[in-house]
Amino acid sequence: MTRSGGVTAADPNGSAEGRASVLAEFRSFLLKGRVVELAIAVVIGAAAASVVKSLVSDLLLPLIGALIGTSSFSNLSFTIGGSVFKYGNFIDSLVSFFLIAAAIFFFVIKPTEKLAILTGDVDDEGPTEVELLTEIRDLLKHDRL
């Protein structure tokens, strides 16, 4: 068995000791890198994305459509010199982006913050960089007087 760069290579003959060492390293990699937590976050994120997309496309866009008369701007376009500019698709994408951002903010971020406050899991991050710089400025100004 050889070591190069801190990584143990498997025995070229495929011995049980070499395989066990590689498996131990793989297990260590999984536990150190928090790969399982990352995988869970990706799965939950994908599920949340489908919920938010459904909220926007099935509830919010039809509501907007009821208010302004159309829920889709994709047919809007103009032509200049034979070139067709489909600005309606851009408007659809822009509206969807803002609705998705609003849905995430109001239905995920704000409730999560509220839950953290209620459970006492709020991290006290201390003063911001701007607050610290303002305090330093004020202290320096006070020392000059």
Phi and psi in degrees as a GROMACS rama.xvg file:
@    title "Ramachandran Plot"
@    xaxis  label "Phi"
@    yaxis  label "Psi"
@TYPE xy
-122.466  155.39  THR-2
-118.29  130.437  ARG-3
-143.358  123.738  SER-4
63.7061  27.7694  GLY-5
80.3811  1.52615  GLY-6
-110.48  129.265  VAL-7
-84.6696  125.442  THR-8
-87.197  147.715  ALA-9
-69.2544  150.699  ALA-10
-60.2259  129.51  ASP-11
-59.7924  -23.4155  PRO-12
-82.7211  -5.65013  ASN-13
74.8668  34.3832  GLY-14
-67.4714  158.87  SER-15
-61.8766  -35.7246  ALA-16
-63.5589  -42.976  GLU-17
-64.1714  -43.6915  GLY-18
-65.4184  -40.1428  ARG-19
-64.0208  -38.9726  ALA-20
-65.3363  -43.4584  SER-21
-65.3291  -40.8836  VAL-22
-64.1468  -38.0919  LEU-23
-64.587  -41.1801  ALA-24
-65.0471  -39.8706  GLU-25
-63.8833  -43.9189  PHE-26
-60.9822  -42.4753  ARG-27
-61.6983  -41.8297  SER-28
-60.1773  -45.8933  PHE-29
-62.4317  -40.8321  LEU-30
-77.4975  -37.147  LEU-31
-70.2861  -44.0924  LYS-32
-80.5199  -1.03414  GLY-33
52.5205  41.4056  ARG-34
-63.4755  -37.8346  VAL-35
-64.5293  -44.2384  VAL-36
-62.7049  -39.6712  GLU-37
-64.7068  -41.9582  LEU-38
-62.8866  -42.4001  ALA-39
-62.6279  -42.171  ILE-40
-62.3624  -39.4026  ALA-41
-65.3014  -43.5342  VAL-42
-64.8621  -44.8688  VAL-43
-65.1498  -39.7282  ILE-44
-61.7091  -41.3282  GLY-45
-64.7299  -40.6263  ALA-46
-65.6542  -42.4757  ALA-47
-64.6992  -37.5088  ALA-48
-61.9006  -40.2938  ALA-49
-68.5177  -34.5836  SER-50
-66.9218  -45.8445  VAL-51
-64.9785  -41.8011  VAL-52
-61.6304  -42.0792  LYS-53
-64.9677  -41.5132  SER-54
-57.7975  -46.4199  LEU-55
-69.2162  -52.3867  VAL-56
-75.1228  -31.8141  SER-57
-96.5749  -21.0051  ASP-58
-119.796  -51.7555  LEU-59
-74.9201  -46.0408  LEU-60
-63.359  -42.3447  LEU-61
-63.0708  -33.427  PRO-62
-64.4267  -44.0121  LEU-63
-63.0278  -41.6147  ILE-64
-59.4611  -38.9302  GLY-65
-66.96  -33.3807  ALA-66
-77.648  -41.0357  LEU-67
-107.43  -2.93632  ILE-68
100.399  -15.8797  GLY-69
-149.297  141.459  THR-70
-101.728  -0.725097  SER-71
-136.138  131.309  SER-72
-104.909  7.87806  PHE-73
-62.5407  -21.2128  SER-74
-83.1664  -8.31216  ASN-75
-75.3342  129.596  LEU-76
-161.823  166.666  SER-77
-143.509  159.721  PHE-78
-121.755  133.089  THR-79
-131.029  118.522  ILE-80
55.6841  37.6832  GLY-81
86.6847  -8.89447  GLY-82
-95.0022  131.042  SER-83
-98.2579  126.062  VAL-84
-106.407  108.515  PHE-85
-92.3293  73.5835  LYS-86
-70.7936  -16.0799  TYR-87
-64.4889  -37.2501  GLY-88
-62.6934  -39.1994  ASN-89
-64.127  -43.43  PHE-90
-62.3754  -42.5546  ILE-91
-58.4253  -46.1911  ASP-92
-64.4696  -40.3876  SER-93
-65.0157  -45.2785  LEU-94
-62.6534  -45.0369  VAL-95
-61.0686  -42.567  SER-96
-59.0211  -49.6726  PHE-97
-66.5224  -36.5406  PHE-98
-68.4953  -38.8878  LEU-99
-65.3005  -44.1637  ILE-100
-60.7532  -43.839  ALA-101
-65.0694  -42.0616  ALA-102
-62.7116  -43.4631  ALA-103
-63.9174  -43.3982  ILE-104
-63.6764  -50.7836  PHE-105
-81.0472  -27.1372  PHE-106
-106.824  -8.2839  PHE-107
-123.246  -59.0058  VAL-108
-64.3731  -54.6484  ILE-109
-62.6318  -46.5012  LYS-110
-62.6738  -35.0132  PRO-111
-65.5639  -42.0219  THR-112
-62.4818  -43.8599  GLU-113
-62.6454  -42.2991  LYS-114
-63.4428  -40.5482  LEU-115
-63.2263  -39.2408  ALA-116
-66.8543  -44.0714  ILE-117
-65.3545  -35.2048  LEU-118
-89.4887  -6.64882  THR-119
78.6362  18.6167  GLY-120
-93.7699  25.6674  ASP-121
-79.6238  126.802  VAL-122
-83.7872  124.202  ASP-123
-82.7426  101.565  ASP-124
-80.0307  -9.08524  GLU-125
80.1052  -170.908  GLY-126
-69.5016  151.574  PRO-127
-78.4095  170.475  THR-128
-61.6879  -39.7859  GLU-129
-65.4018  -42.1639  VAL-130
-63.1288  -41.2632  GLU-131
-64.2096  -44.0161  LEU-132
-64.6681  -38.1976  LEU-133
-63.9211  -42.1811  THR-134
-63.7625  -42.9792  GLU-135
-62.1265  -44.5839  ILE-136
-58.8099  -46.1952  ARG-137
-63.5166  -39.7578  ASP-138
-65.7761  -41  LEU-139
-65.9256  -40.1871  LEU-140
-63.2367  -40.4774  LYS-141
-66.8072  -37.9728  HIS-142
-68.0488  -27.4824  ASP-143
-74.871  -25.8542  ARG-144
